[in-house]
Amino acid sequence: MTSMSYFAPSLPDSPLVLITGGGGGLGREIATQFLDRGARVHVCDIDAARLAEFASAWDPSRLKHSCIDVADPKAMTRLEPELAAWGDPVAVLVNNVGIAGARACVEELSDADWLESLQANFMGAARCVRLVAGEMKRARAGLIVNISTVSVRTIPVSRAPYLVSKAALEALSMSLARELGPFGVRSNVVRPGGMDNERLRRVLREVAAAQGESFEEVLRKDLEFTSMRTLVSMRDVAAMVVYLAADTARHVTGQIVEVDGNVEWEG
């Protein structure tokens, strides 16, 4: 395992990391990489079975979990006492939750469509920030990483609720960098591109079936406007998140970092 000197000097040797949407996918990969660096991790997710399966592979003194929907303000009241059981404040917050939300023309979107994405992708993150910001300010140290999407830049059509919620998350990140910077707390955004995971492959298989094309052809077309002509791995996106907690990133704040192979355009 890498020496504890990996983490920025302002963070504890074994920082407590809170990761939302951490039961599987990118969240689990981020959690695993932090654990491999010696951190302690608390993950939230709505899938109890997935959380239990992940936690079974780790010592409970290193990894704990909460089955909580961050989009539900009442459910979020359970998180504070569960975090308090660690006996230490959260040093790193990773707001990883992201739902795709409604796909439709703007005139077809209901209030519920807008609120669904905003509650999960923006308000869930804001609630977690509210939970940890005071302790980070008192400690005069901390890191907040918000997972957005390259789509905020490329603006695919009929995705307005998703894009607006993630753009709001990015605005929150920049606000936090300025407001919390004098207290030694950093805030950054990571924008993944198309990640090579089962979720994306399922979407591409559905598109292929609808268009009567092969999966390989649909993938090729999807990558035509990515400069490197490749999907990115969850491992690489997670590594960027973990890097932001490193000693060598101790002055990196207020930044939007893309890990996407340079996505030029989306349909």
C-alpha positions as CSV (number, residue, x, y, z in Angstrom):
1,M,0.0,0.0,0.0
2,T,1.2,3.5,-0.8
3,S,2.7,5.6,2.0
4,M,0.3,7.8,4.0
5,S,2.4,10.8,2.6
6,Y,0.3,10.5,-0.5
7,F,-2.4,12.7,0.9
8,A,-2.1,16.5,1.1
9,P,-0.4,17.6,4.4
10,S,-3.6,19.4,5.5
11,L,-5.6,16.1,5.4
12,P,-5.3,13.4,8.1
13,D,-3.0,10.4,7.4
14,S,-6.1,8.2,7.1
15,P,-8.8,10.7,6.0
16,L,-12.5,9.9,6.3
17,V,-14.0,10.0,2.8
18,L,-17.7,10.3,2.2
19,I,-18.8,9.1,-1.3
20,T,-22.4,9.2,-2.6
21,G,-23.5,6.7,-5.1
22,G,-20.7,4.5,-3.8
23,G,-22.2,1.1,-3.9
24,G,-21.2,0.3,-7.5
25,G,-19.8,1.7,-10.7
26,L,-17.6,4.8,-10.6
27,G,-18.5,5.4,-6.9
28,R,-17.2,1.9,-5.9
29,E,-14.0,2.4,-8.0
30,I,-13.4,5.8,-6.3
31,A,-14.0,4.2,-2.9
32,T,-11.7,1.3,-3.6
33,Q,-8.8,3.5,-4.8
34,F,-9.1,5.7,-1.6
35,L,-9.2,2.5,0.5
36,D,-6.0,1.3,-1.3
37,R,-4.4,4.6,-0.3
38,G,-5.1,4.0,3.3
39,A,-8.2,6.2,3.7
40,R,-11.4,5.3,5.6
41,V,-14.5,5.4,3.5
42,H,-18.2,5.8,4.1
43,V,-20.4,5.1,1.1
44,C,-24.0,6.0,0.5
45,D,-26.3,4.3,-2.1
46,I,-29.9,3.4,-2.6
47,D,-29.1,-0.3,-3.3
48,A,-28.8,-2.1,0.1
49,A,-27.7,-5.4,-1.5
50,R,-25.0,-3.8,-3.5
51,L,-23.7,-1.9,-0.4
52,A,-23.6,-5.1,1.7
53,E,-21.8,-7.0,-1.0
54,F,-19.1,-4.3,-1.3
55,A,-18.7,-3.9,2.4
56,S,-18.3,-7.6,2.9
57,A,-14.9,-7.4,1.2
58,W,-13.5,-4.9,3.7
59,D,-12.8,-4.5,7.4
60,P,-15.7,-2.5,8.9
61,S,-13.1,-0.3,10.6
62,R,-12.1,0.9,7.0
63,L,-15.4,0.9,5.2
64,K,-19.0,1.6,6.4
65,H,-22.1,2.3,4.4
66,S,-25.5,3.9,4.6
67,C,-28.5,2.9,2.5
68,I,-29.8,6.5,1.9
69,D,-31.3,8.4,-1.1
70,V,-29.6,11.8,-1.1
71,A,-32.6,13.1,-3.1
72,D,-34.8,12.5,0.0
73,P,-34.2,15.2,2.6
74,K,-35.9,13.1,5.3
75,A,-33.7,10.1,4.6
76,M,-30.6,12.4,4.7
77,T,-31.3,13.1,8.4
78,R,-30.1,9.6,9.1
79,L,-26.7,10.2,7.6
80,E,-25.3,12.6,10.2
81,P,-25.4,10.2,13.2
82,E,-24.1,7.3,11.0
83,L,-21.1,9.5,10.1
84,A,-20.6,10.5,13.7
85,A,-20.0,6.9,14.6
86,W,-16.6,7.2,13.0
87,G,-15.5,9.7,15.7
88,D,-13.8,11.9,13.2
89,P,-15.1,14.5,10.8
90,V,-15.3,14.0,7.0
91,A,-12.1,15.2,5.4
92,V,-13.0,14.4,1.8
93,L,-16.5,14.6,0.2
94,V,-17.1,13.1,-3.2
95,N,-20.6,13.9,-4.6
96,N,-20.8,11.1,-7.2
97,V,-24.6,10.6,-7.5
98,G,-26.0,11.3,-10.9
99,I,-29.3,10.2,-12.5
100,A,-30.0,10.5,-16.2
101,G,-33.4,12.0,-15.7
102,A,-36.1,12.7,-18.2
103,R,-35.2,12.8,-21.9
104,A,-37.7,14.9,-23.8
105,C,-38.2,18.2,-25.6
106,V,-38.4,21.1,-23.2
107,E,-42.1,21.7,-23.9
108,E,-42.8,18.2,-22.8
109,L,-41.0,18.3,-19.5
110,S,-43.1,18.5,-16.3
111,D,-42.2,20.1,-13.0
112,A,-41.7,16.6,-11.7
113,D,-39.1,15.9,-14.5
114,W,-37.1,19.0,-13.6
115,L,-37.3,18.4,-9.8
116,E,-36.3,14.7,-10.1
117,S,-32.9,15.7,-11.6
118,L,-32.4,18.7,-9.4
119,Q,-33.1,16.8,-6.2
120,A,-30.7,14.0,-7.0
121,N,-27.9,15.7,-8.9
122,F,-27.8,19.1,-7.2
123,M,-29.8,19.2,-3.9
124,G,-28.3,15.8,-2.8
125,A,-24.8,17.3,-3.2
126,A,-25.8,20.5,-1.5
127,R,-27.2,18.6,1.5
128,C,-23.9,16.7,1.8
129,V,-21.9,19.9,1.6
130,R,-24.1,21.4,4.4
131,L,-23.3,18.3,6.5
132,V,-19.5,18.6,6.2
133,A,-18.6,22.2,5.5
134,G,-18.7,23.4,9.1
135,E,-16.3,20.8,10.4
136,M,-14.0,21.3,7.4
137,K,-13.9,25.0,8.2
138,R,-13.1,24.4,11.8
139,A,-10.4,21.9,10.8
140,R,-9.1,24.5,8.2
141,A,-8.8,21.6,5.8
142,G,-10.9,19.5,3.5
143,L,-11.6,18.6,-0.1
144,I,-14.9,18.5,-2.0
145,V,-15.0,16.8,-5.4
146,N,-18.2,17.0,-7.5
147,I,-18.7,14.6,-10.4
148,S,-20.3,16.4,-13.3
149,T,-20.2,15.4,-17.0
150,V,-18.6,16.6,-20.2
151,S,-22.1,17.0,-21.5
152,V,-22.3,20.3,-19.7
153,R,-19.9,21.6,-22.3
154,T,-21.1,19.7,-25.4
155,I,-24.9,20.1,-24.7
156,P,-26.6,17.0,-26.2
157,V,-30.2,17.6,-27.1
158,S,-33.3,16.6,-25.1
159,R,-31.3,16.3,-21.9
160,A,-32.1,19.6,-20.3
161,P,-33.0,18.5,-16.7
162,Y,-29.7,16.5,-16.5
163,L,-27.6,19.3,-18.0
164,V,-29.1,22.0,-15.8
165,S,-28.7,20.0,-12.6
166,K,-25.0,19.3,-13.4
167,A,-24.4,22.9,-14.4
168,A,-25.8,23.9,-11.1
169,L,-23.5,21.5,-9.4
170,E,-20.5,23.0,-11.2
171,A,-21.6,26.5,-10.1
172,L,-21.9,25.3,-6.5
173,S,-18.3,23.9,-6.8
174,M,-16.9,27.3,-7.9
175,S,-18.9,29.1,-5.2
176,L,-17.5,26.7,-2.6
177,A,-13.9,27.1,-3.8
178,R,-14.2,30.9,-3.2
179,E,-16.2,30.7,0.0
180,L,-14.2,27.9,1.7
181,G,-10.8,28.7,0.3
182,P,-9.8,31.0,3.1
183,F,-10.4,28.1,5.5
184,G,-8.1,25.8,3.6
185,V,-10.9,23.8,2.0
186,R,-10.7,23.0,-1.7
187,S,-13.5,22.3,-4.2
188,N,-13.1,20.9,-7.7
189,V,-15.2,19.4,-10.5
190,V,-14.4,16.2,-12.4
191,R,-16.1,15.8,-15.8
192,P,-16.0,12.2,-17.1
193,G,-16.7,11.5,-20.8
194,G,-18.2,8.2,-22.0
195,M,-17.1,5.6,-19.5
196,D,-16.5,2.0,-20.5
197,N,-19.1,0.5,-18.1
198,E,-22.2,-1.7,-18.3
199,R,-24.5,1.2,-18.2
200,L,-23.1,2.8,-21.4
201,R,-22.8,-0.5,-23.1
202,R,-26.5,-1.3,-22.3
203,V,-27.5,2.1,-23.9
204,L,-25.5,1.4,-27.0
205,R,-26.9,-2.1,-27.3
206,E,-30.4,-0.6,-27.2
207,V,-29.5,2.0,-29.8
208,A,-28.0,-0.7,-32.0
209,A,-31.2,-2.8,-31.8
210,A,-33.4,0.1,-32.6
211,Q,-31.3,1.1,-35.6
212,G,-30.7,-2.4,-36.9
213,E,-26.9,-1.9,-36.5
214,S,-24.2,-3.8,-34.7
215,F,-23.0,-2.7,-31.3
216,E,-19.5,-2.2,-32.8
217,E,-20.8,0.2,-35.5
218,V,-22.8,2.2,-33.0
219,L,-19.8,2.5,-30.7
220,R,-17.6,3.6,-33.7
221,K,-20.1,6.3,-34.5
222,D,-20.3,7.4,-30.9
223,L,-16.6,7.8,-30.7
224,E,-16.2,9.8,-34.0
225,F,-16.3,13.1,-32.2
226,T,-13.9,12.0,-29.4
227,S,-10.4,13.0,-30.3
228,M,-8.8,9.9,-28.9
229,R,-11.5,7.6,-30.4
230,T,-11.9,5.7,-27.1
231,L,-14.1,5.4,-24.1
232,V,-12.5,6.2,-20.7
233,S,-12.2,3.7,-17.9
234,M,-13.8,4.2,-14.5
235,R,-10.3,3.5,-13.1
236,D,-8.9,6.6,-14.8
237,V,-11.7,8.8,-13.7
238,A,-11.5,7.6,-10.1
239,A,-7.7,8.1,-10.2
240,M,-8.3,11.8,-11.0
241,V,-10.6,12.1,-8.0
242,V,-8.1,10.5,-5.7
243,Y,-5.3,12.6,-7.2
244,L,-7.1,15.8,-6.1
245,A,-6.6,14.6,-2.5
246,A,-2.8,14.1,-3.1
247,D,0.0,16.2,-1.7
248,T,0.8,17.3,-5.3
249,A,-2.7,18.7,-5.7
250,R,-2.8,20.7,-2.5
251,H,-3.2,24.0,-4.3
252,V,-5.7,22.8,-6.9
253,T,-9.1,24.3,-6.3
254,G,-11.8,26.0,-8.3
255,Q,-11.0,23.8,-11.3
256,I,-13.0,21.7,-13.8
257,V,-11.0,18.7,-14.9
258,E,-12.2,16.6,-17.8
259,V,-11.3,12.9,-18.2
260,D,-12.8,12.2,-21.5
261,G,-10.3,11.7,-24.4
262,N,-11.5,15.2,-25.5
263,V,-15.1,14.8,-26.5
264,E,-15.6,17.4,-29.2
265,W,-19.4,17.1,-29.8
266,E,-22.5,15.0,-28.8
267,G,-25.7,14.5,-30.7
